[in-house]
């Protein structure tokens, strides 16, 4: 994954007015971004690839209320 990958929208408010953060990041820590709409800062990083056939925990059929 490229260190230059950019998000298309803010994960908090969904707006597209994003700017790279001025805060310095160490290699492998992920890129920092700022949303000008909701004034939040967030960091994106690539965790890795899943093994073939691996999925996350599936939700219970009753919505998890049991």
Biopython code that builds the backbone (N, CA, C, O; Angstrom):
import numpy as np
from Bio.PDB.StructureBuilder import StructureBuilder

atoms = [
    (1, "UNK", "N", (0.844, -1.176, 0.000)),
    (1, "UNK", "CA", (0.000, 0.000, 0.000)),
    (1, "UNK", "C", (0.884, 1.233, 0.000)),
    (1, "UNK", "O", (1.908, 1.274, 0.682)),
    (2, "UNK", "N", (0.502, 2.195, -0.736)),
    (2, "UNK", "CA", (1.270, 3.419, -0.851)),
    (2, "UNK", "C", (1.067, 4.310, 0.373)),
    (2, "UNK", "O", (-0.037, 4.391, 0.912)),
    (3, "UNK", "N", (2.133, 4.975, 0.806)),
    (3, "UNK", "CA", (2.031, 5.950, 1.888)),
    (3, "UNK", "C", (1.236, 7.170, 1.426)),
    (3, "UNK", "O", (0.834, 7.992, 2.249)),
    (4, "UNK", "N", (1.011, 7.290, 0.143)),
    (4, "UNK", "CA", (0.322, 8.457, -0.397)),
    (4, "UNK", "C", (-1.171, 8.220, -0.633)),
    (4, "UNK", "O", (-1.842, 9.072, -1.215)),
    (5, "UNK", "N", (-1.687, 7.101, -0.199)),
    (5, "UNK", "CA", (-3.114, 6.840, -0.371)),
    (5, "UNK", "C", (-3.905, 7.887, 0.404)),
    (5, "UNK", "O", (-3.564, 8.212, 1.541)),
    (6, "UNK", "N", (-4.945, 8.406, -0.201)),
    (6, "UNK", "CA", (-5.719, 9.474, 0.418)),
    (6, "UNK", "C", (-7.175, 9.040, 0.615)),
    (6, "UNK", "O", (-7.742, 8.358, -0.238)),
    (7, "UNK", "N", (-7.771, 9.431, 1.732)),
    (7, "UNK", "CA", (-9.189, 9.131, 1.940)),
    (7, "UNK", "C", (-10.048, 10.027, 1.048)),
    (7, "UNK", "O", (-9.632, 11.123, 0.673)),
    (8, "UNK", "N", (-11.220, 9.564, 0.721)),
    (8, "UNK", "CA", (-12.138, 10.348, -0.108)),
    (8, "UNK", "C", (-13.110, 11.161, 0.728)),
    (8, "UNK", "O", (-13.644, 12.164, 0.254)),
    (9, "UNK", "N", (-13.349, 10.739, 1.977)),
    (9, "UNK", "CA", (-14.286, 11.455, 2.832)),
    (9, "UNK", "C", (-13.907, 11.240, 4.301)),
    (9, "UNK", "O", (-13.196, 10.295, 4.643)),
    (10, "UNK", "N", (-14.392, 12.125, 5.148)),
    (10, "UNK", "CA", (-14.133, 12.055, 6.583)),
    (10, "UNK", "C", (-14.904, 10.868, 7.175)),
    (10, "UNK", "O", (-16.094, 10.718, 6.899)),
    (11, "UNK", "N", (-14.251, 10.024, 7.984)),
    (11, "UNK", "CA", (-14.952, 8.893, 8.587)),
    (11, "UNK", "C", (-15.935, 9.313, 9.677)),
    (11, "UNK", "O", (-16.733, 8.488, 10.123)),
    (12, "UNK", "N", (-15.903, 10.562, 10.117)),
    (12, "UNK", "CA", (-16.788, 11.040, 11.179)),
    (12, "UNK", "C", (-18.029, 11.746, 10.633)),
    (12, "UNK", "O", (-19.148, 11.443, 11.045)),
    (13, "UNK", "N", (-17.832, 12.692, 9.702)),
    (13, "UNK", "CA", (-18.979, 13.466, 9.213)),
    (13, "UNK", "C", (-19.321, 13.189, 7.753)),
    (13, "UNK", "O", (-20.404, 13.552, 7.294)),
    (14, "UNK", "N", (-18.409, 12.550, 7.014)),
    (14, "UNK", "CA", (-18.679, 12.218, 5.618)),
    (14, "UNK", "C", (-18.335, 13.318, 4.631)),
    (14, "UNK", "O", (-18.490, 13.127, 3.424)),
    (15, "UNK", "N", (-17.873, 14.461, 5.109)),
    (15, "UNK", "CA", (-17.543, 15.556, 4.212)),
    (15, "UNK", "C", (-16.254, 15.250, 3.439)),
    (15, "UNK", "O", (-15.454, 14.416, 3.862)),
    (16, "UNK", "N", (-16.065, 15.920, 2.322)),
    (16, "UNK", "CA", (-14.907, 15.672, 1.465)),
    (16, "UNK", "C", (-13.836, 16.748, 1.567)),
    (16, "UNK", "O", (-12.868, 16.714, 0.807)),
    (17, "UNK", "N", (-13.980, 17.708, 2.489)),
    (17, "UNK", "CA", (-13.010, 18.798, 2.628)),
    (17, "UNK", "C", (-11.876, 18.366, 3.555)),
    (17, "UNK", "O", (-11.819, 18.786, 4.710)),
    (18, "UNK", "N", (-10.976, 17.529, 3.046)),
    (18, "UNK", "CA", (-9.871, 16.978, 3.824)),
    (18, "UNK", "C", (-8.556, 17.586, 3.380)),
    (18, "UNK", "O", (-8.358, 17.902, 2.207)),
    (19, "UNK", "N", (-7.659, 17.742, 4.345)),
    (19, "UNK", "CA", (-6.319, 18.248, 4.073)),
    (19, "UNK", "C", (-5.318, 17.361, 4.813)),
    (19, "UNK", "O", (-5.623, 16.875, 5.901)),
    (20, "UNK", "N", (-4.132, 17.142, 4.245)),
    (20, "UNK", "CA", (-3.098, 16.422, 4.995)),
    (20, "UNK", "C", (-2.737, 17.216, 6.246)),
    (20, "UNK", "O", (-2.648, 18.443, 6.202)),
    (21, "UNK", "N", (-2.532, 16.524, 7.347)),
    (21, "UNK", "CA", (-2.186, 17.186, 8.597)),
    (21, "UNK", "C", (-0.726, 17.625, 8.574)),
    (21, "UNK", "O", (0.121, 16.970, 7.967)),
    (22, "UNK", "N", (-0.447, 18.725, 9.232)),
    (22, "UNK", "CA", (0.923, 19.233, 9.331)),
    (22, "UNK", "C", (1.734, 18.442, 10.349)),
    (22, "UNK", "O", (2.962, 18.525, 10.357)),
    (23, "UNK", "N", (1.067, 17.677, 11.205)),
    (23, "UNK", "CA", (1.768, 16.908, 12.234)),
    (23, "UNK", "C", (2.648, 15.852, 11.574)),
    (23, "UNK", "O", (2.205, 15.112, 10.695)),
    (24, "UNK", "N", (3.889, 15.798, 12.010)),
    (24, "UNK", "CA", (4.824, 14.828, 11.452)),
    (24, "UNK", "C", (4.462, 13.417, 11.888)),
    (24, "UNK", "O", (4.002, 13.205, 13.010)),
    (25, "UNK", "N", (4.667, 12.469, 11.011)),
    (25, "UNK", "CA", (4.368, 11.071, 11.325)),
    (25, "UNK", "C", (5.604, 10.229, 11.085)),
    (25, "UNK", "O", (6.352, 10.452, 10.134)),
    (26, "UNK", "N", (5.804, 9.272, 11.951)),
    (26, "UNK", "CA", (6.925, 8.360, 11.748)),
    (26, "UNK", "C", (6.554, 7.336, 10.685)),
    (26, "UNK", "O", (5.375, 7.067, 10.456)),
    (27, "UNK", "N", (7.536, 6.783, 10.056)),
    (27, "UNK", "CA", (7.317, 5.797, 8.989)),
    (27, "UNK", "C", (6.495, 4.631, 9.500)),
    (27, "UNK", "O", (6.827, 4.047, 10.532)),
    (28, "UNK", "N", (5.433, 4.283, 8.799)),
    (28, "UNK", "CA", (4.588, 3.169, 9.163)),
    (28, "UNK", "C", (3.482, 3.515, 10.142)),
    (28, "UNK", "O", (2.654, 2.661, 10.460)),
    (29, "UNK", "N", (3.449, 4.756, 10.630)),
    (29, "UNK", "CA", (2.416, 5.151, 11.592)),
    (29, "UNK", "C", (1.114, 5.523, 10.899)),
    (29, "UNK", "O", (0.076, 5.620, 11.553)),
    (30, "UNK", "N", (1.150, 5.728, 9.608)),
    (30, "UNK", "CA", (-0.049, 6.115, 8.875)),
    (30, "UNK", "C", (-0.094, 7.610, 8.639)),
    (30, "UNK", "O", (0.574, 8.381, 9.328)),
    (31, "UNK", "N", (-0.874, 8.005, 7.675)),
    (31, "UNK", "CA", (-0.986, 9.412, 7.312)),
    (31, "UNK", "C", (-2.032, 10.099, 8.177)),
    (31, "UNK", "O", (-3.087, 9.528, 8.454)),
    (32, "UNK", "N", (-1.742, 11.320, 8.603)),
    (32, "UNK", "CA", (-2.682, 12.102, 9.397)),
    (32, "UNK", "C", (-3.437, 13.056, 8.469)),
    (32, "UNK", "O", (-2.855, 13.658, 7.566)),
    (33, "UNK", "N", (-4.728, 13.178, 8.709)),
    (33, "UNK", "CA", (-5.593, 14.026, 7.898)),
    (33, "UNK", "C", (-6.444, 14.891, 8.802)),
    (33, "UNK", "O", (-6.736, 14.516, 9.938)),
    (34, "UNK", "N", (-6.846, 16.056, 8.298)),
    (34, "UNK", "CA", (-7.723, 16.968, 9.018)),
    (34, "UNK", "C", (-8.969, 17.221, 8.189)),
    (34, "UNK", "O", (-8.891, 17.452, 6.982)),
    (35, "UNK", "N", (-10.117, 17.176, 8.846)),
    (35, "UNK", "CA", (-11.380, 17.516, 8.183)),
    (35, "UNK", "C", (-11.706, 18.962, 8.521)),
    (35, "UNK", "O", (-11.840, 19.317, 9.692)),
    (36, "UNK", "N", (-11.830, 19.781, 7.514)),
    (36, "UNK", "CA", (-12.118, 21.197, 7.740)),
    (36, "UNK", "C", (-13.589, 21.421, 8.072)),
    (36, "UNK", "O", (-13.952, 22.486, 8.570)),
    (37, "UNK", "N", (-14.431, 20.442, 7.807)),
    (37, "UNK", "CA", (-15.852, 20.593, 8.065)),
    (37, "UNK", "C", (-16.189, 20.368, 9.539)),
    (37, "UNK", "O", (-16.897, 21.175, 10.142)),
    (38, "UNK", "N", (-15.685, 19.272, 10.123)),
    (38, "UNK", "CA", (-16.023, 18.960, 11.524)),
    (38, "UNK", "C", (-14.855, 19.204, 12.480)),
    (38, "UNK", "O", (-14.969, 18.938, 13.676)),
    (39, "UNK", "N", (-13.733, 19.709, 11.959)),
    (39, "UNK", "CA", (-12.553, 20.051, 12.766)),
    (39, "UNK", "C", (-11.985, 18.858, 13.531)),
    (39, "UNK", "O", (-11.517, 19.006, 14.659)),
    (40, "UNK", "N", (-12.025, 17.691, 12.923)),
    (40, "UNK", "CA", (-11.434, 16.510, 13.531)),
    (40, "UNK", "C", (-10.176, 16.119, 12.761)),
    (40, "UNK", "O", (-10.056, 16.367, 11.562)),
    (41, "UNK", "N", (-9.253, 15.507, 13.475)),
    (41, "UNK", "CA", (-8.042, 14.972, 12.862)),
    (41, "UNK", "C", (-8.058, 13.465, 13.056)),
    (41, "UNK", "O", (-8.487, 12.977, 14.102)),
    (42, "UNK", "N", (-7.598, 12.735, 12.067)),
    (42, "UNK", "CA", (-7.576, 11.284, 12.161)),
    (42, "UNK", "C", (-6.373, 10.761, 11.404)),
    (42, "UNK", "O", (-5.789, 11.461, 10.578)),
    (43, "UNK", "N", (-6.009, 9.517, 11.696)),
    (43, "UNK", "CA", (-4.849, 8.894, 11.078)),
    (43, "UNK", "C", (-5.296, 7.599, 10.399)),
    (43, "UNK", "O", (-6.083, 6.835, 10.959)),
    (44, "UNK", "N", (-4.795, 7.363, 9.206)),
    (44, "UNK", "CA", (-5.084, 6.147, 8.467)),
    (44, "UNK", "C", (-3.823, 5.308, 8.373)),
    (44, "UNK", "O", (-2.733, 5.836, 8.154)),
    (45, "UNK", "N", (-3.972, 4.016, 8.535)),
    (45, "UNK", "CA", (-2.831, 3.129, 8.360)),
    (45, "UNK", "C", (-3.320, 1.797, 7.810)),
    (45, "UNK", "O", (-4.456, 1.383, 8.042)),
    (46, "UNK", "N", (-2.448, 1.151, 7.089)),
    (46, "UNK", "CA", (-2.737, -0.150, 6.493)),
    (46, "UNK", "C", (-2.326, -1.216, 7.490)),
    (46, "UNK", "O", (-1.173, -1.242, 7.920)),
    (47, "UNK", "N", (-3.250, -2.104, 7.870)),
    (47, "UNK", "CA", (-2.956, -3.129, 8.868)),
    (47, "UNK", "C", (-2.374, -4.391, 8.273)),
    (47, "UNK", "O", (-1.531, -5.034, 8.900)),
    (48, "UNK", "N", (-2.804, -4.764, 7.076)),
    (48, "UNK", "CA", (-2.292, -5.973, 6.444)),
    (48, "UNK", "C", (-3.371, -6.659, 5.638)),
    (48, "UNK", "O", (-4.495, -6.167, 5.534)),
    (49, "UNK", "N", (-3.024, -7.791, 5.074)),
    (49, "UNK", "CA", (-3.955, -8.564, 4.268)),
    (49, "UNK", "C", (-4.529, -9.712, 5.086)),
    (49, "UNK", "O", (-3.842, -10.285, 5.932)),
    (50, "UNK", "N", (-5.781, -10.042, 4.834)),
    (50, "UNK", "CA", (-6.407, -11.183, 5.490)),
    (50, "UNK", "C", (-6.053, -12.457, 4.747)),
    (50, "UNK", "O", (-5.841, -12.438, 3.535)),
    (51, "UNK", "N", (-5.991, -13.546, 5.463)),
    (51, "UNK", "CA", (-5.753, -14.839, 4.829)),
    (51, "UNK", "C", (-6.979, -15.212, 4.003)),
    (51, "UNK", "O", (-8.095, -14.853, 4.379)),
    (52, "UNK", "N", (-6.804, -15.926, 2.884)),
    (52, "UNK", "CA", (-7.952, -16.327, 2.063)),
    (52, "UNK", "C", (-8.969, -17.111, 2.902)),
    (52, "UNK", "O", (-8.607, -18.016, 3.653)),
    (53, "UNK", "N", (-10.226, -16.750, 2.761)),
    (53, "UNK", "CA", (-11.290, -17.436, 3.484)),
    (53, "UNK", "C", (-11.509, -16.916, 4.888)),
    (53, "UNK", "O", (-12.404, -17.398, 5.582)),
    (54, "UNK", "N", (-10.725, -15.952, 5.326)),
    (54, "UNK", "CA", (-10.878, -15.398, 6.669)),
    (54, "UNK", "C", (-11.901, -14.274, 6.640)),
    (54, "UNK", "O", (-11.848, -13.393, 5.783)),
    (55, "UNK", "N", (-12.816, -14.314, 7.572)),
    (55, "UNK", "CA", (-13.787, -13.235, 7.706)),
    (55, "UNK", "C", (-13.843, -12.816, 9.164)),
    (55, "UNK", "O", (-13.403, -13.547, 10.051)),
    (56, "UNK", "N", (-14.380, -11.652, 9.398)),
    (56, "UNK", "CA", (-14.543, -11.170, 10.763)),
    (56, "UNK", "C", (-15.696, -11.891, 11.432)),
    (56, "UNK", "O", (-16.363, -12.711, 10.801)),
    (57, "UNK", "N", (-15.941, -11.597, 12.702)),
    (57, "UNK", "CA", (-17.055, -12.239, 13.396)),
    (57, "UNK", "C", (-18.376, -11.838, 12.751)),
    (57, "UNK", "O", (-18.597, -10.666, 12.445)),
    (58, "UNK", "N", (-19.235, -12.800, 12.549)),
    (58, "UNK", "CA", (-20.516, -12.507, 11.926)),
    (58, "UNK", "C", (-21.521, -12.097, 13.001)),
    (58, "UNK", "O", (-21.519, -12.649, 14.101)),
    (59, "UNK", "N", (-22.379, -11.127, 12.678)),
    (59, "UNK", "CA", (-23.377, -10.695, 13.654)),
    (59, "UNK", "C", (-24.407, -11.796, 13.900)),
    (59, "UNK", "O", (-24.695, -12.607, 13.020)),
    (60, "UNK", "N", (-24.953, -11.807, 15.115)),
    (60, "UNK", "CA", (-25.974, -12.810, 15.417)),
    (60, "UNK", "C", (-27.262, -12.462, 14.681)),
    (60, "UNK", "O", (-27.514, -11.286, 14.418)),
    (61, "UNK", "N", (-28.078, -13.447, 14.345)),
    (61, "UNK", "CA", (-29.298, -13.200, 13.569)),
    (61, "UNK", "C", (-30.289, -12.272, 14.273)),
    (61, "UNK", "O", (-31.078, -11.604, 13.606)),
    (62, "UNK", "N", (-30.262, -12.218, 15.614)),
    (62, "UNK", "CA", (-31.218, -11.376, 16.324)),
    (62, "UNK", "C", (-30.683, -9.966, 16.571)),
    (62, "UNK", "O", (-31.286, -9.207, 17.330)),
    (63, "UNK", "N", (-29.559, -9.603, 15.943)),
    (63, "UNK", "CA", (-29.016, -8.269, 16.077)),
    (63, "UNK", "C", (-28.153, -8.090, 17.308)),
    (63, "UNK", "O", (-27.791, -6.963, 17.647)),
    (64, "UNK", "N", (-27.814, -9.184, 17.990)),
    (64, "UNK", "CA", (-26.934, -9.100, 19.150)),
    (64, "UNK", "C", (-27.613, -8.674, 20.418)),
    (64, "UNK", "O", (-26.951, -8.193, 21.338)),
    (65, "UNK", "N", (-28.926, -8.835, 20.500)),
    (65, "UNK", "CA", (-29.646, -8.393, 21.703)),
    (65, "UNK", "C", (-29.892, -9.515, 22.688)),
    (65, "UNK", "O", (-30.591, -9.306, 23.679)),
    (66, "UNK", "N", (-29.345, -10.701, 22.456)),
    (66, "UNK", "CA", (-29.624, -11.811, 23.369)),
    (66, "UNK", "C", (-28.634, -11.906, 24.489)),
    (66, "UNK", "O", (-28.743, -12.793, 25.336)),
]
sb = StructureBuilder()
sb.init_structure("model")
sb.init_model(0)
sb.init_chain("A")
sb.init_seg("    ")
for serial, (resi, resn, name, xyz) in enumerate(atoms, 1):
    if name == "N":
        sb.init_residue(resn, " ", resi, " ")
    sb.init_atom(name, np.array(xyz, "f"), 0.0, 1.0, " ", f" {name:<3s}", serial, name[0])
structure = sb.get_structure()
